[in-house]
Amino acid sequence: MIIMLTPLPRETVRGIYTIAGVTGRLPDRALFLHPDAAESFLAYLAPYVVVSDMFRSAEASLAAVRAKRGAKAPGFSGHGYGLSIDIDVEEFLRDTGDTKRDLDAWMANRSWYCQRGDHALPSFHPVNEAWHYNYLPGHPYGRASSIALERQITDTYGTTWSLGPCGVQQYLQQLGLYGGAVDGDAGPLTREALRAFQRTWNLPDTGKPDPKTLRTLAYVTADLRVE
């Protein structure tokens, strides 16, 4: 799997953190988007929105899941493909006097769609994803964007998740979990390596190459190409 990313100059992104004594920043690890999303963000959003998160690596996604922040597992979130951002909705509404419906319409006109479709205000109890926006050119406005995002991810990367036995062994070997021959024989060594991988990435410890395990394995070993 190859995931294309574009780095964003830190001075162009208005973040929520204080880093090295400088306010209004995001961690460097988050300053990446898919090339098309980056172009849109810099052209239309950067001067106006305050961002709380952008790109998440597999490790960052797993940490967010374990911290029970409502994040999706590695390989299952738009953040991991550079297609999603989280913004400080309250600050935008304070600055503009707009409603959440106004904000969602403004974002949608620039091809960024809220994870939700009901224009709800953010609520962390429970986590409601009202701050999460996905880059989806051509998505019909007014509908929740999670299904469209998953379809876009699947259409782009789905074939790379169809790993045969040799592919599974090669990726496990790449991660240092499998030391046997790459022969397609899913024997005890392969099953134990899969169990080790599953334990590491918060998956059911079965030793079987189920679809979620295969998707996670392909994502964790993906080639992140920064242009």
C-alpha positions as CSV (number, residue, x, y, z in Angstrom):
1,M,0.0,0.0,0.0
2,I,1.2,3.5,-0.9
3,I,-0.2,6.5,0.9
4,M,0.6,9.8,-0.7
5,L,0.9,12.8,1.6
6,T,1.8,16.5,1.4
7,P,3.5,18.2,4.3
8,L,1.9,21.5,5.4
9,P,4.2,24.4,6.6
10,R,3.6,24.7,10.3
11,E,3.1,28.5,10.0
12,T,0.1,27.9,7.7
13,V,-1.8,25.8,10.2
14,R,-3.6,27.3,13.2
15,G,-3.5,24.7,15.9
16,I,-4.7,24.4,19.5
17,Y,-1.4,23.5,21.2
18,T,1.5,25.4,22.7
19,I,4.7,23.7,21.5
20,A,8.2,24.9,22.5
21,G,6.6,28.0,24.0
22,V,4.7,28.9,20.8
23,T,0.9,29.0,20.9
24,G,-1.4,28.1,18.1
25,R,0.5,25.1,16.8
26,L,0.0,21.4,15.9
27,P,2.6,18.7,16.4
28,D,4.8,18.2,13.4
29,R,3.6,14.5,13.1
30,A,0.1,15.8,12.3
31,L,1.1,18.3,9.6
32,F,0.3,16.1,6.5
33,L,-2.7,15.7,4.2
34,H,-3.4,13.8,1.0
35,P,-2.2,16.1,-1.8
36,D,-5.7,17.0,-3.0
37,A,-6.9,17.7,0.6
38,A,-3.8,19.7,1.3
39,E,-4.4,21.9,-1.7
40,S,-8.0,22.5,-0.7
41,F,-7.0,23.2,3.0
42,L,-4.3,25.7,2.1
43,A,-6.5,27.5,-0.5
44,Y,-9.7,27.8,1.5
45,L,-9.5,26.7,5.2
46,A,-6.1,27.6,6.6
47,P,-6.8,31.3,7.3
48,Y,-10.1,30.6,9.0
49,V,-10.2,27.4,11.0
50,V,-8.3,26.3,14.1
51,V,-7.3,22.6,13.9
52,S,-7.0,20.1,16.7
53,D,-5.8,17.2,14.6
54,M,-4.9,16.2,11.1
55,F,-2.8,13.2,10.0
56,R,-2.4,10.3,12.4
57,S,0.2,7.6,12.0
58,A,-0.7,4.0,12.8
59,E,0.9,4.4,16.2
60,A,-0.9,7.7,16.9
61,S,-4.2,6.1,15.9
62,L,-3.6,3.2,18.3
63,A,-2.7,5.5,21.1
64,A,-6.0,7.5,20.5
65,V,-8.0,4.3,20.6
66,R,-6.4,3.1,23.8
67,A,-7.0,6.5,25.4
68,K,-10.7,6.0,24.6
69,R,-10.9,9.3,22.6
70,G,-13.5,7.9,20.2
71,A,-10.9,7.3,17.5
72,K,-11.1,4.6,14.9
73,A,-8.5,1.8,14.7
74,P,-5.4,2.2,12.5
75,G,-6.3,1.9,8.9
76,F,-10.0,2.7,9.5
77,S,-9.9,6.4,9.9
78,G,-9.6,9.2,7.4
79,H,-6.9,10.7,9.5
80,G,-4.6,7.9,8.6
81,Y,-5.0,8.6,4.9
82,G,-4.7,12.4,5.1
83,L,-8.4,12.9,4.3
84,S,-9.7,14.2,7.6
85,I,-9.2,17.1,10.0
86,D,-10.6,17.9,13.4
87,I,-11.4,21.6,13.9
88,D,-12.2,23.8,17.0
89,V,-15.8,24.3,16.1
90,E,-16.6,26.5,19.1
91,E,-13.8,29.0,18.3
92,F,-15.0,29.3,14.7
93,L,-18.6,29.9,15.8
94,R,-17.4,32.5,18.4
95,D,-15.3,34.3,15.8
96,T,-18.0,34.4,13.1
97,G,-21.3,34.4,15.0
98,D,-22.4,31.5,12.7
99,T,-24.4,28.4,13.6
100,K,-23.1,24.9,13.2
101,R,-25.3,24.6,10.1
102,D,-23.6,27.6,8.6
103,L,-20.2,26.2,9.3
104,D,-21.1,22.8,7.8
105,A,-22.4,24.5,4.7
106,W,-19.3,26.7,4.4
107,M,-17.1,23.6,4.8
108,A,-19.2,21.6,2.3
109,N,-18.8,24.3,-0.3
110,R,-15.1,23.6,-0.1
111,S,-15.5,19.8,-0.3
112,W,-15.1,19.2,3.5
113,Y,-18.0,17.4,5.0
114,C,-18.8,16.8,8.7
115,Q,-18.7,13.2,9.9
116,R,-22.3,13.8,11.1
117,G,-25.1,15.1,9.0
118,D,-27.3,16.7,11.6
119,H,-25.3,19.8,12.3
120,A,-24.9,18.9,16.0
121,L,-22.6,20.9,18.2
122,P,-19.6,19.1,19.6
123,S,-20.2,16.9,22.7
124,F,-17.5,14.8,24.2
125,H,-20.0,12.8,26.4
126,P,-20.5,10.7,24.4
127,V,-18.0,11.5,21.7
128,N,-20.1,12.7,18.7
129,E,-17.5,13.6,16.0
130,A,-19.2,16.9,15.3
131,W,-15.8,18.5,14.9
132,H,-14.5,15.9,12.4
133,Y,-14.5,16.8,8.7
134,N,-13.6,14.6,5.7
135,Y,-12.4,15.8,2.3
136,L,-14.9,14.3,-0.2
137,P,-15.2,16.2,-3.5
138,G,-18.6,15.6,-5.0
139,H,-20.2,14.3,-1.9
140,P,-23.9,15.3,-1.6
141,Y,-24.3,18.0,1.0
142,G,-26.4,17.3,4.1
143,R,-25.6,13.7,4.5
144,A,-23.3,12.1,7.0
145,S,-19.9,11.6,5.3
146,S,-18.6,8.5,7.1
147,I,-20.1,6.0,4.5
148,A,-18.8,8.0,1.6
149,L,-15.3,8.3,3.2
150,E,-15.1,4.5,3.7
151,R,-16.2,4.0,0.1
152,Q,-13.4,6.3,-1.0
153,I,-10.8,4.6,1.1
154,T,-12.0,1.2,0.0
155,D,-12.0,2.1,-3.7
156,T,-8.5,3.5,-3.4
157,Y,-6.8,0.9,-1.2
158,G,-9.1,-2.1,-1.0
159,T,-7.2,-4.3,-3.4
160,T,-4.1,-3.9,-1.2
161,W,-5.9,-5.6,1.7
162,S,-6.4,-8.8,-0.2
163,L,-3.3,-10.5,1.0
164,G,-2.5,-14.1,0.2
165,P,-0.6,-16.3,2.6
166,C,2.8,-15.3,1.1
167,G,1.9,-11.6,1.3
168,V,0.9,-12.1,5.0
169,Q,4.2,-13.7,5.7
170,Q,6.2,-11.1,3.9
171,Y,4.6,-8.2,5.8
172,L,5.0,-10.1,9.1
173,Q,8.6,-10.7,8.2
174,Q,9.0,-6.9,7.4
175,L,7.7,-6.2,10.9
176,G,10.2,-8.6,12.5
177,L,7.5,-10.9,13.7
178,Y,8.0,-13.9,11.4
179,G,11.3,-15.7,10.8
180,G,10.2,-18.6,8.7
181,A,10.1,-19.2,4.9
182,V,7.8,-17.2,2.7
183,D,6.2,-20.2,1.2
184,G,2.5,-19.6,1.7
185,D,2.2,-22.4,4.3
186,A,0.2,-20.8,7.1
187,G,1.6,-23.1,9.8
188,P,2.3,-22.6,13.5
189,L,5.0,-20.0,12.9
190,T,2.7,-17.9,10.8
191,R,-0.2,-18.2,13.2
192,E,2.0,-17.2,16.2
193,A,3.3,-14.2,14.2
194,L,-0.3,-13.2,13.4
195,R,-1.2,-13.5,17.1
196,A,1.7,-11.3,18.1
197,F,0.6,-8.7,15.5
198,Q,-2.9,-8.8,16.6
199,R,-1.9,-8.3,20.3
200,T,0.2,-5.4,19.3
201,W,-2.5,-3.7,17.3
202,N,-5.5,-4.3,19.6
203,L,-7.1,-7.0,17.5
204,P,-8.7,-10.2,18.6
205,D,-5.9,-12.7,19.3
206,T,-7.0,-15.5,16.9
207,G,-4.0,-16.1,14.7
208,K,-6.3,-16.0,11.7
209,P,-5.9,-13.6,8.7
210,D,-9.5,-12.1,9.0
211,P,-10.4,-9.0,7.0
212,K,-9.7,-6.6,9.8
213,T,-6.3,-8.1,10.5
214,L,-5.4,-8.0,6.8
215,R,-6.4,-4.4,6.4
216,T,-4.5,-3.4,9.5
217,L,-1.4,-5.4,8.4
218,A,-1.4,-3.7,5.0
219,Y,-1.9,-0.3,6.6
220,V,0.8,-0.7,9.3
221,T,3.3,-1.7,6.6
222,A,2.2,1.0,4.1
223,D,4.8,3.1,2.3
224,L,4.1,6.8,3.3
225,R,5.3,8.9,0.4
226,V,5.7,12.5,1.1
227,E,5.8,14.8,-1.9
